[in-house]
Amino acid sequence: MIHIDRIVAGTIVVTAVKGRLDSSSSPKLEEFLAGAPSEGTILLDFAELTYISSAGLRVVLKATKLVRGAGGTLAVCGLIPQVHEVFDVSGFSSLIPIHPSREAALATMT
């Protein structure tokens, strides 16, 4: 089960994801992100994300490519240690800016 909220903080669209991001829930995030303006700045707040699978990583990568292709920026924040390890092992930590918290991300992204 996954729960997604969108919050606009100035020019940044914050997408807060709660729960597990796996093959059954990743289509919901993919659909949700498709409705976000790709030319802006998107912050994926994963502070309450407890698990991410390769299907979830695929959605993050696809969103990153779309946003960057439109001249925008995508970053993530609030990774718990287990999710951060998945980002590290998969190489995503070198592809996508990762911030320790939403506050830290917003301070550097604005």
CYANA upper distance limits for C-alpha pairs under 8 A (distance plus 0.5 A):
  1 MET  CA     19 GLY  CA      6.57
  1 MET  CA     20 ARG  CA      6.68
  1 MET  CA     25 SER  CA      6.99
  2 ILE  CA     17 VAL  CA      7.50
  2 ILE  CA     18 LYS  CA      6.15
  2 ILE  CA     19 GLY  CA      5.30
  2 ILE  CA     20 ARG  CA      6.31
  2 ILE  CA     21 LEU  CA      7.27
  2 ILE  CA     25 SER  CA      6.66
  3 HIS  CA     17 VAL  CA      6.37
  3 HIS  CA     18 LYS  CA      5.57
  3 HIS  CA     19 GLY  CA      7.07
  4 ILE  CA     15 THR  CA      7.27
  4 ILE  CA     16 ALA  CA      6.12
  4 ILE  CA     17 VAL  CA      5.19
  4 ILE  CA     18 LYS  CA      6.87
  4 ILE  CA     29 LEU  CA      7.81
  5 ASP  CA     15 THR  CA      6.17
  5 ASP  CA     16 ALA  CA      5.64
  5 ASP  CA     17 VAL  CA      7.23
  6 ARG  CA     13 VAL  CA      7.29
  6 ARG  CA     14 VAL  CA      6.18
  6 ARG  CA     15 THR  CA      5.11
  6 ARG  CA     16 ALA  CA      6.89
  7 ILE  CA     13 VAL  CA      6.47
  7 ILE  CA     14 VAL  CA      5.53
  7 ILE  CA     15 THR  CA      6.92
  7 ILE  CA     16 ALA  CA      8.36
  8 VAL  CA     12 ILE  CA      6.35
  8 VAL  CA     13 VAL  CA      5.12
  8 VAL  CA     14 VAL  CA      6.42
  9 ALA  CA     13 VAL  CA      6.78
  9 ALA  CA     14 VAL  CA      7.42
 11 THR  CA     40 GLY  CA      7.64
 11 THR  CA     41 THR  CA      7.33
 11 THR  CA    110 THR  CA      8.32
 12 ILE  CA     40 GLY  CA      7.44
 12 ILE  CA     41 THR  CA      5.44
 12 ILE  CA     42 ILE  CA      6.25
 12 ILE  CA     43 LEU  CA      7.41
 12 ILE  CA    106 LEU  CA      8.47
 12 ILE  CA    110 THR  CA      8.36
 13 VAL  CA     36 ALA  CA      8.12
 13 VAL  CA     40 GLY  CA      8.25
 13 VAL  CA     41 THR  CA      6.73
 13 VAL  CA     42 ILE  CA      5.36
 13 VAL  CA     43 LEU  CA      6.67
 14 VAL  CA     42 ILE  CA      6.42
 14 VAL  CA     43 LEU  CA      5.21
 14 VAL  CA     44 LEU  CA      6.49
 14 VAL  CA     45 ASP  CA      7.16
 15 THR  CA     42 ILE  CA      7.80
 15 THR  CA     43 LEU  CA      6.61
 15 THR  CA     44 LEU  CA      5.41
 15 THR  CA     45 ASP  CA      6.33
 16 ALA  CA     44 LEU  CA      6.52
 16 ALA  CA     45 ASP  CA      5.00
 16 ALA  CA     46 PHE  CA      6.71
 16 ALA  CA     47 ALA  CA      8.27
 16 ALA  CA     48 GLU  CA      8.39
 17 VAL  CA     44 LEU  CA      7.81
 17 VAL  CA     45 ASP  CA      6.73
 17 VAL  CA     46 PHE  CA      6.02
 17 VAL  CA     47 ALA  CA      8.19
 17 VAL  CA     48 GLU  CA      6.98
 17 VAL  CA     49 LEU  CA      6.48
 18 LYS  CA     46 PHE  CA      7.47
 18 LYS  CA     47 ALA  CA      8.11
 18 LYS  CA     48 GLU  CA      5.14
 18 LYS  CA     49 LEU  CA      5.26
 18 LYS  CA     50 THR  CA      7.90
 19 GLY  CA     48 GLU  CA      6.86
 19 GLY  CA     49 LEU  CA      5.39
 19 GLY  CA     50 THR  CA      5.97
 19 GLY  CA     51 TYR  CA      7.55
 20 ARG  CA     25 SER  CA      7.76
 20 ARG  CA     49 LEU  CA      6.49
 20 ARG  CA     50 THR  CA      6.04
 20 ARG  CA     51 TYR  CA      5.24
 20 ARG  CA     52 ILE  CA      6.66
 21 LEU  CA     25 SER  CA      6.04
 21 LEU  CA     26 SER  CA      6.02
 21 LEU  CA     49 LEU  CA      7.82
 21 LEU  CA     51 TYR  CA      6.46
 21 LEU  CA     52 ILE  CA      5.22
 21 LEU  CA     53 SER  CA      6.87
 21 LEU  CA     55 ALA  CA      8.17
 21 LEU  CA     56 GLY  CA      5.73
 22 ASP  CA     26 SER  CA      6.01
 22 ASP  CA     51 TYR  CA      8.05
 22 ASP  CA     52 ILE  CA      6.31
 22 ASP  CA     53 SER  CA      5.44
 22 ASP  CA     54 SER  CA      7.79
 22 ASP  CA     55 ALA  CA      6.15
 22 ASP  CA     56 GLY  CA      5.88
 23 SER  CA     27 PRO  CA      7.99
 23 SER  CA     53 SER  CA      7.71
 23 SER  CA     54 SER  CA      8.47
 23 SER  CA     55 ALA  CA      5.71
 23 SER  CA     56 GLY  CA      7.44
 25 SER  CA     29 LEU  CA      7.57
 26 SER  CA     30 GLU  CA      6.64
 26 SER  CA     55 ALA  CA      6.85
 26 SER  CA     56 GLY  CA      5.80
 26 SER  CA     59 VAL  CA      7.19
 27 PRO  CA     31 GLU  CA      6.56
 27 PRO  CA     59 VAL  CA      8.43
 28 LYS  CA     32 PHE  CA      6.61
 29 LEU  CA     33 LEU  CA      6.51
 29 LEU  CA     59 VAL  CA      7.90
 30 GLU  CA     34 ALA  CA      6.68
 30 GLU  CA     59 VAL  CA      6.28
 30 GLU  CA     63 ALA  CA      8.24
 31 GLU  CA     35 GLY  CA      7.38
 32 PHE  CA     36 ALA  CA      7.66
 33 LEU  CA     63 ALA  CA      7.51
 34 ALA  CA     63 ALA  CA      8.48
 38 SER  CA     42 ILE  CA      8.44
 38 SER  CA     66 LEU  CA      6.91
 38 SER  CA     67 VAL  CA      5.02
 38 SER  CA     68 ARG  CA      8.38
 38 SER  CA     70 ALA  CA      6.55
 38 SER  CA     71 GLY  CA      8.48
 38 SER  CA     72 GLY  CA      6.81
 39 GLU  CA     67 VAL  CA      6.41
 39 GLU  CA     68 ARG  CA      8.22
 39 GLU  CA     70 ALA  CA      5.35
 39 GLU  CA     71 GLY  CA      6.02
 39 GLU  CA     72 GLY  CA      4.99
 39 GLU  CA     73 THR  CA      8.29
 40 GLY  CA     67 VAL  CA      7.84
 40 GLY  CA     71 GLY  CA      8.03
 40 GLY  CA     72 GLY  CA      5.21
 40 GLY  CA     73 THR  CA      7.01
 41 THR  CA     67 VAL  CA      8.38
 41 THR  CA     72 GLY  CA      5.98
 41 THR  CA     73 THR  CA      5.18
 41 THR  CA     74 LEU  CA      6.34
 42 ILE  CA     72 GLY  CA      8.39
 42 ILE  CA     73 THR  CA      6.71
 42 ILE  CA     74 LEU  CA      5.22
 42 ILE  CA     75 ALA  CA      6.99
 43 LEU  CA     74 LEU  CA      6.27
 43 LEU  CA     75 ALA  CA      5.47
 43 LEU  CA     76 VAL  CA      5.98
 43 LEU  CA     77 CYS  CA      7.72
 43 LEU  CA    105 ALA  CA      8.33
 44 LEU  CA     74 LEU  CA      8.03
 44 LEU  CA     75 ALA  CA      6.70
 44 LEU  CA     76 VAL  CA      5.03
 44 LEU  CA     77 CYS  CA      6.83
 45 ASP  CA     76 VAL  CA      6.30
 45 ASP  CA     77 CYS  CA      5.51
 45 ASP  CA     78 GLY  CA      6.52
 45 ASP  CA     79 LEU  CA      8.49
 45 ASP  CA    101 SER  CA      8.42
 45 ASP  CA    102 ARG  CA      7.03
 46 PHE  CA     76 VAL  CA      7.37
 46 PHE  CA     77 CYS  CA      6.42
 46 PHE  CA     78 GLY  CA      5.77
 46 PHE  CA     79 LEU  CA      6.03
 46 PHE  CA     80 ILE  CA      8.34
 47 ALA  CA     77 CYS  CA      7.33
 47 ALA  CA     78 GLY  CA      4.58
 47 ALA  CA     79 LEU  CA      5.99
 47 ALA  CA     80 ILE  CA      7.00
 47 ALA  CA    101 SER  CA      8.04
 48 GLU  CA     78 GLY  CA      8.32
 48 GLU  CA     80 ILE  CA      8.44
 49 LEU  CA     79 LEU  CA      7.98
 49 LEU  CA     80 ILE  CA      8.04
 49 LEU  CA     83 VAL  CA      8.22
 50 THR  CA     80 ILE  CA      7.84
 50 THR  CA     82 GLN  CA      8.33
 50 THR  CA     83 VAL  CA      7.60
 51 TYR  CA     82 GLN  CA      7.95
 51 TYR  CA     83 VAL  CA      6.64
 52 ILE  CA     56 GLY  CA      6.02
 52 ILE  CA     57 LEU  CA      7.38
 52 ILE  CA     83 VAL  CA      6.89
 52 ILE  CA     86 VAL  CA      8.09
 53 SER  CA     57 LEU  CA      6.85
 54 SER  CA     58 ARG  CA      6.60
 55 ALA  CA     59 VAL  CA      7.06
 56 GLY  CA     60 VAL  CA      6.95
 57 LEU  CA     61 LEU  CA      6.61
 58 ARG  CA     62 LYS  CA      6.55
 59 VAL  CA     63 ALA  CA      6.61
 60 VAL  CA     64 THR  CA      6.60
 61 LEU  CA     65 LYS  CA      6.75
 62 LYS  CA     66 LEU  CA      6.78
 63 ALA  CA     67 VAL  CA      6.56
 63 ALA  CA     74 LEU  CA      8.37
 64 THR  CA     68 ARG  CA      6.50
 64 THR  CA     73 THR  CA      8.12
 64 THR  CA     74 LEU  CA      6.29
 64 THR  CA     96 ILE  CA      8.26
 65 LYS  CA     69 GLY  CA      6.34
 66 LEU  CA     70 ALA  CA      6.85
 67 VAL  CA     71 GLY  CA      6.92
 67 VAL  CA     72 GLY  CA      5.42
 67 VAL  CA     73 THR  CA      6.55
 67 VAL  CA     74 LEU  CA      7.09
 68 ARG  CA     72 GLY  CA      5.47
 68 ARG  CA     73 THR  CA      6.35
 68 ARG  CA     74 LEU  CA      7.94
 74 LEU  CA     96 ILE  CA      7.65
 74 LEU  CA     97 PRO  CA      8.05
 75 ALA  CA     96 ILE  CA      6.31
 75 ALA  CA     97 PRO  CA      5.42
 75 ALA  CA     98 ILE  CA      6.50
 75 ALA  CA     99 HIS  CA      8.13
 76 VAL  CA     96 ILE  CA      7.73
 76 VAL  CA     97 PRO  CA      6.90
 76 VAL  CA     98 ILE  CA      5.49
 76 VAL  CA     99 HIS  CA      6.80
 77 CYS  CA     98 ILE  CA      5.96
 77 CYS  CA     99 HIS  CA      5.00
 77 CYS  CA    100 PRO  CA      5.99
 77 CYS  CA    101 SER  CA      5.68
 77 CYS  CA    102 ARG  CA      6.31
 77 CYS  CA    105 ALA  CA      7.21
 78 GLY  CA     99 HIS  CA      7.11
 78 GLY  CA    100 PRO  CA      5.55
 78 GLY  CA    101 SER  CA      5.09
 78 GLY  CA    102 ARG  CA      7.12
 79 LEU  CA     83 VAL  CA      6.30
 79 LEU  CA     84 HIS  CA      5.83
 79 LEU  CA    100 PRO  CA      7.47
 80 ILE  CA     84 HIS  CA      6.47
 81 PRO  CA     85 GLU  CA      6.57
 82 GLN  CA     86 VAL  CA      7.10
 83 VAL  CA     87 PHE  CA      6.91
 84 HIS  CA     88 ASP  CA      6.67
 85 GLU  CA     89 VAL  CA      6.53
 86 VAL  CA     90 SER  CA      6.46
 87 PHE  CA     91 GLY  CA      6.57
 87 PHE  CA     92 PHE  CA      5.35
 87 PHE  CA     93 SER  CA      5.85
 88 ASP  CA     92 PHE  CA      6.65
 88 ASP  CA     93 SER  CA      5.70
 88 ASP  CA     94 SER  CA      8.35
 91 GLY  CA     95 LEU  CA      7.45
 92 PHE  CA     96 ILE  CA      6.45
 93 SER  CA     97 PRO  CA      7.40
 93 SER  CA     98 ILE  CA      7.29
 99 HIS  CA    104 ALA  CA      6.81
 99 HIS  CA    105 ALA  CA      5.87
100 PRO  CA    104 ALA  CA      7.03
100 PRO  CA    105 ALA  CA      7.94
101 SER  CA    105 ALA  CA      6.71
102 ARG  CA    106 LEU  CA      6.57
103 GLU  CA    107 ALA  CA      6.63
104 ALA  CA    108 THR  CA      6.96
105 ALA  CA    109 MET  CA      6.40
106 LEU  CA    110 THR  CA      6.47
